[in-house]
Amino acid sequence: MLGDMRETTDILISGGGVAGLTAACALGSAGFRVICVDPSPPVTDGDAAGADLRTTAFLQPSVPVLEAAGLWSHLEPHSAALQVMRIIDAGGALPEPRLTKEFDAAEISDAPFGWNLPNWLLRREMVARLGALPDVSFRPGTGFARMLSRESEALVTLTDGTQVAAKLVIGADGRASPVRDALGIAARTIRYGQKALAFAVAHDLPHHNVSTEVHRTGGPFTLVPLPDRDGRPASAVVWMETGPEVARLAALPVAGFEAEMTARSAGILGPLTLIGQRSIWPIISQIAERMSGPRTVLMAEAAHVVPPIGAQGLNMSLADLSCLMTLAGQHRADPGLPVVTETYHRQRHWDVQARVTGIDLLNRASMAGAQTLRDLRARLLDSLYSARPLRQGLMRAGLGIGAGKSTS
């Protein structure tokens, strides 16, 4: 393609991660002309170098977005349902459960809380879906370079020299978003000195579709159900700890690592066997000062980053997409009008701020090292759980839904 060639499109998406690919599928399925770029081709094999070994739990409100994108029928067969969210406090003098509370989706809904899938598999299915959409052009290996916003369009220059005139630009290009930088929008970042180990395990005891967070110090140890692997129950694990401790754990031989992760899990699923690689991810909170600019919106980690607690991260991103889909659908002839971009910012930013703040507080509580703070955390969990209306309200808030089914 010639470097001086100018193309036109309705929407240009910078970012080919799970959020950007979902946006491309959804907007393409809605009939918009879409170009999606990312400098790094997606890794779609779980055993390949660079594979994202984390998992995503799609909560109930995200499923209609995935259905509209033509994705859910391809994803659901690979998913594990999350019927119960269990929190275990193992913060006593000994590393064993001293308080266990279970939040059952049946209290508020006829459906599970969500469905869990590996991130690398999401990329595989999403790339396949893009190939079936004639008005979507996915260009891995090409990135966003710069942008000039005009009254009627945004003129974007890509890293291969191509110029694209787009009515709307979506920045879904990560926590160091080039689109956000091009808009001059600042982001506030909170660092915890934490990192997360992500990996998969097999175990002898069934998980019974229960997702479990085990709290002690350093951060939660979270086990999320996966479909059985080679005839054995399997779970995805995110283990949050201080940076030096994660480095130590990552360097352990497999046998030593399995012993430590089994102990940290409080043995709730029996001995854990490592499946595949261990990957390390930095933990921060971050929020952009604004979620839109001229002819542009920010979504996903370009707009907000949270620690992996309560399955909020990508579900916040799909809430961004749901809002944008509604607004763009109301202004199909020009989805980049100020009425779209400004309304998107107003409708999303407050909710994003509230969730970033809430998850920040939860993470700080999970990190507590002093015994008095760990005891306070356990008492708070017990009191929150014991009041049924409060417990159900917390579950609905976590899902991002209003009134649930009657529980009387």
C-alpha positions in Angstrom: 0.0 0.0 0.0 1.4 3.4 -0.9 2.4 5.6 2.0 0.7 8.7 0.7 -2.7 6.9 0.1 -5.6 8.3 2.0 -8.4 6.1 3.1 -11.8 6.9 4.6 -13.7 4.9 7.2 -16.5 5.5 9.7 -14.4 4.3 12.7 -10.7 3.7 13.3 -9.8 1.7 16.4 -6.3 1.9 17.8 -5.8 -1.3 19.8 -6.1 -5.0 18.9 -6.4 -6.4 22.4 -9.5 -8.1 23.7 -11.4 -4.8 24.1 -10.4 -3.4 20.7 -11.2 -6.6 18.9 -14.6 -6.8 20.6 -15.3 -3.2 19.6 -14.3 -3.9 16.0 -16.6 -7.0 15.9 -19.5 -5.1 17.5 -19.3 -2.0 15.4 -18.6 -4.0 12.2 -21.6 -6.2 13.0 -23.7 -3.0 13.4 -22.9 -2.0 9.9 -20.1 0.6 10.4 -17.0 0.6 8.3 -14.1 -0.1 10.7 -10.3 -0.2 10.5 -8.6 -1.7 13.6 -4.8 -1.4 14.0 -2.3 -2.7 16.5 1.5 -2.7 16.2 1.7 -6.2 17.7 -0.1 -9.2 16.0 -2.4 -11.0 18.5 -1.1 -14.3 19.9 -3.9 -16.8 19.5 -2.2 -20.0 20.7 -2.0 -20.6 24.5 1.3 -22.5 24.1 3.0 -19.8 22.0 5.5 -17.3 23.3 3.8 -14.1 24.4 0.4 -15.7 24.9 -1.8 -13.9 27.4 -2.4 -16.6 30.0 -4.8 -14.5 32.0 -8.6 -15.2 31.8 -11.6 -13.0 31.6 -14.8 -13.6 33.4 -17.6 -12.0 31.3 -20.3 -10.9 33.8 -24.0 -11.0 32.9 -24.3 -7.4 31.4 -21.4 -8.2 29.0 -23.2 -11.0 27.2 -25.6 -8.9 25.2 -22.6 -6.9 23.9 -20.9 -10.1 22.8 -24.1 -11.4 21.2 -24.5 -8.2 19.2 -20.9 -8.6 18.1 -21.6 -12.1 16.8 -19.2 -13.6 19.3 -21.1 -15.2 22.1 -22.1 -18.4 20.2 -18.4 -19.0 19.5 -17.2 -18.2 23.0 -19.8 -19.9 25.2 -18.8 -23.5 24.3 -15.3 -22.8 25.7 -16.4 -21.1 28.9 -16.8 -22.2 32.5 -19.8 -20.8 34.4 -19.3 -18.8 37.6 -22.2 -19.6 39.8 -20.7 -18.7 43.2 -18.2 -16.1 44.2 -16.4 -17.3 47.4 -14.2 -15.1 49.6 -11.9 -16.8 52.1 -10.0 -14.9 54.8 -6.9 -16.8 55.7 -5.3 -13.9 57.6 -5.0 -15.5 61.0 -1.8 -16.5 62.7 -1.8 -19.7 60.6 -2.3 -19.8 56.7 -5.6 -21.6 56.8 -9.3 -20.5 56.3 -10.8 -18.8 59.3 -13.7 -17.1 57.5 -15.5 -18.3 54.4 -18.4 -16.4 52.7 -20.2 -17.4 49.5 -22.1 -15.1 47.2 -24.5 -17.2 45.1 -25.9 -15.8 41.9 -29.2 -17.6 42.5 -30.0 -15.0 45.2 -30.3 -12.3 42.5 -30.6 -13.9 39.1 -31.5 -17.1 37.2 -28.2 -17.0 35.4 -24.6 -17.4 36.7 -22.6 -14.3 37.7 -20.5 -14.8 34.6 -18.5 -17.1 32.3 -14.7 -17.5 32.3 -12.5 -17.9 29.2 -8.7 -17.7 28.5 -7.6 -14.4 27.0 -5.6 -16.0 24.2 -8.7 -18.0 23.1 -10.7 -14.8 23.1 -8.3 -13.3 20.6 -8.4 -16.4 18.4 -12.2 -16.3 18.2 -12.4 -12.6 17.7 -9.9 -12.5 14.9 -11.9 -15.3 13.2 -15.0 -13.2 13.6 -13.4 -10.2 12.0 -12.5 -12.2 9.0 -16.2 -12.8 8.4 -17.1 -9.1 8.5 -16.7 -7.5 5.0 -16.6 -3.9 6.2 -13.9 -4.5 8.9 -10.2 -4.2 8.1 -7.9 -5.6 10.8 -4.2 -4.6 10.4 -1.9 -6.3 12.9 1.6 -5.0 12.7 0.5 -1.4 12.0 -0.1 1.2 14.7 -1.4 4.6 15.4 1.2 7.4 14.9 -0.5 10.8 15.1 -3.8 12.5 14.6 -5.2 15.8 13.4 -8.8 16.5 14.4 -11.0 18.5 12.1 -14.6 19.6 12.3 -15.8 16.9 10.0 -13.2 14.1 10.5 -10.1 13.0 12.3 -7.1 12.5 10.0 -5.0 9.7 11.4 -1.5 8.8 10.2 -0.5 5.1 10.8 2.9 3.8 11.4 3.2 2.5 7.8 2.5 6.1 6.5 -1.1 5.5 5.5 -3.5 8.3 6.2 -7.0 7.5 7.3 -9.9 10.0 7.5 -12.2 8.7 10.2 -15.4 10.1 11.6 -14.6 8.6 15.0 -11.4 7.4 16.5 -11.5 4.9 19.4 -8.4 4.7 21.7 -8.4 1.1 23.0 -4.6 1.0 23.0 -3.7 0.3 26.6 -2.5 2.0 29.7 0.2 3.9 27.8 -2.4 4.9 25.1 -0.9 6.8 22.1 -4.4 8.1 21.3 -4.7 9.5 24.8 -1.3 11.1 24.5 -2.2 12.6 21.1 -5.3 14.2 22.8 -3.2 15.6 25.6 -5.3 13.9 28.2 -3.6 13.2 31.5 -4.1 10.0 33.5 -3.7 9.6 37.3 -1.8 6.4 38.2 -1.6 4.6 41.6 1.2 2.1 42.1 1.0 -0.6 44.7 4.4 -2.2 44.5 2.5 -5.4 43.4 2.7 -7.7 40.5 0.5 -10.7 39.6 1.4 -14.2 38.5 -1.1 -15.6 36.0 -1.2 -19.4 35.3 -3.5 -22.4 35.1 -3.7 -25.3 37.4 -5.3 -28.8 37.6 -6.6 -30.2 40.8 -8.3 -33.3 42.2 -11.3 -31.7 43.9 -14.0 -30.2 41.6 -14.5 -26.4 41.7 -18.3 -26.8 41.3 -18.3 -23.5 39.3 -17.1 -21.6 42.4 -14.7 -18.7 41.9 -12.6 -18.2 45.0 -10.5 -15.3 46.4 -8.2 -16.3 49.2 -7.0 -13.3 51.2 -4.0 -13.3 53.5 -1.3 -10.7 52.8 0.2 -9.1 49.7 -3.0 -9.4 47.6 -5.6 -12.0 46.8 -5.0 -15.5 45.5 -7.8 -16.0 43.0 -9.0 -19.3 41.6 -11.4 -19.0 38.7 -13.1 -22.1 37.2 -12.0 -23.4 33.7 -13.4 -26.3 31.7 -11.8 -29.7 32.7 -8.4 -30.3 31.2 -7.4 -33.8 30.3 -10.2 -35.2 32.5 -9.2 -33.2 35.6 -10.8 -30.1 37.1 -8.9 -27.0 36.2 -8.8 -23.4 37.3 -7.1 -20.1 36.2 -5.1 -18.4 39.0 -4.1 -14.8 39.5 -1.7 -14.5 42.5 -1.0 -11.0 43.5 2.0 -10.2 45.7 4.8 -7.7 46.2 7.1 -7.3 43.2 10.1 -9.0 44.9 8.0 -11.9 46.1 6.5 -12.5 42.6 10.1 -12.5 41.2 11.0 -15.2 43.8 7.9 -17.3 43.1 8.4 -17.1 39.3 12.0 -18.4 39.6 11.1 -21.4 41.7 11.3 -24.9 40.1 7.9 -26.4 39.4 7.8 -28.7 42.4 8.6 -25.8 44.8 6.2 -23.5 43.1 3.4 -26.1 43.3 4.0 -26.5 47.0 3.9 -22.8 47.7 0.7 -22.2 45.6 -1.1 -25.1 47.2 -0.2 -23.7 50.6 -1.3 -20.1 49.6 -4.6 -21.6 48.3 -5.3 -22.8 51.8 -5.7 -26.3 50.2 -9.3 -25.7 49.3 -9.0 -27.7 46.0 -6.4 -30.1 47.2 -2.9 -30.2 45.7 -2.5 -27.9 42.7 -0.6 -28.9 39.6 0.8 -26.2 37.3 -0.4 -26.3 33.7 1.8 -24.5 31.2 3.7 -21.2 31.7 3.7 -18.6 34.4 3.3 -15.0 33.3 3.9 -11.8 35.2 1.7 -8.6 35.1 2.2 -5.2 36.8 -0.6 -4.1 39.1 -1.8 -0.5 39.0 -4.9 1.7 39.2 -5.2 4.4 36.5 -7.9 6.7 35.3 -7.9 9.2 32.5 -9.0 12.7 33.3 -11.4 12.6 30.4 -12.8 9.8 28.3 -13.3 11.8 25.1 -11.8 14.5 22.9 -12.6 15.9 19.5 -13.8 13.1 17.2 -12.3 10.6 19.7 -13.3 8.4 22.7 -11.1 6.4 25.0 -12.2 3.0 26.3 -10.8 0.0 28.2 -7.2 0.5 29.6 -6.7 3.7 27.7 -9.4 5.1 30.0 -9.2 3.0 33.2 -7.0 0.3 34.7 -7.9 -1.6 37.9 -6.3 -4.5 39.8 -7.8 -7.9 38.9 -10.4 -8.0 41.7 -14.1 -8.9 41.3 -13.8 -9.4 37.5 -14.3 -5.7 36.9 -11.6 -4.8 34.3 -12.8 -6.0 30.9 -16.4 -5.8 32.0 -16.0 -2.0 32.6 -14.5 -1.9 29.1 -17.6 -3.7 27.6 -19.8 -1.2 29.5 -17.8 1.5 27.7 -18.6 -0.3 24.4 -22.2 -0.8 25.2 -22.6 3.0 25.9 -20.8 3.9 22.7 -22.8 1.5 20.6 -26.0 3.1 21.8 -24.8 6.6 21.1 -23.3 5.7 17.7 -26.4 3.9 16.7 -28.4 7.1 17.3 -26.0 9.1 15.0 -25.2 6.6 12.4 -24.4 9.1 9.7 -21.7 10.7 11.8 -20.7 8.7 15.0 -18.0 11.3 15.9 -20.2 14.2 16.5 -19.7 16.1 19.8 -23.2 14.9 21.0 -21.7 11.3 20.8 -18.3 12.0 22.3 -19.3 14.4 25.0 -22.3 12.3 26.1 -20.1 9.2 26.2 -17.7 10.9 28.6 -20.5 12.2 30.9 -22.3 8.8 31.0 -19.2 6.7 31.6 -16.7 8.7 33.6 -18.6 8.9 36.9 -19.2 5.1 37.0 -15.6 4.5 36.1 -14.3 6.8 38.9 -16.5 5.0 41.4 -15.3 1.6 40.4 -11.7 2.5 40.3 -12.0 4.0 43.8 -13.8 1.0 45.1 -11.4 -1.6 43.7 -8.4 0.5 45.0 -9.9 0.2 48.5 -10.5 -3.5 48.1 -6.9 -4.1 46.9 -5.4 -2.1 49.8 -7.5 -4.2 52.2 -6.3 -7.4 50.6 -2.7 -6.3 51.0 -2.9 -5.8 54.7 0.0 -7.3 56.5 -0.4 -6.2 60.1 -2.5 -8.7 62.1 -4.8 -6.0 63.5 -5.6 -4.9 59.9 -6.2 -8.5 58.8 -8.6 -9.0 61.8 -10.4 -5.8 60.8 -10.7 -7.0 57.2 -12.3 -10.3 58.4 -14.8 -8.5 60.7 -15.8 -6.2 57.8 -16.3 -9.1 55.4 -18.5 -10.9 58.0 -20.6 -7.8 58.7 -21.1 -7.0 55.0 -22.1 -10.6 54.2 -24.5 -11.1 57.2 -27.0 -8.4 56.2 -28.9 -10.0 53.3 -30.1 -6.8 51.6 -26.6 -5.4 51.7 -25.1 -8.7 50.4 -27.5 -8.7 47.5 -26.9 -5.0 46.8 -23.2 -5.7 46.7 -23.7 -8.5 44.2 -25.9 -6.4 41.9 -23.4 -3.5 42.1 -20.6 -5.9 41.2 -22.5 -7.0 38.2 -23.5 -3.5 37.2 -27.2 -4.3 37.2 -30.2 -2.8 39.0 -33.0 -4.7 40.5 -32.7 -8.5 40.3 -35.2 -11.3 40.4 -37.4 -11.4 43.5 -35.9 -13.3 46.4 -38.8 -13.2 48.7 
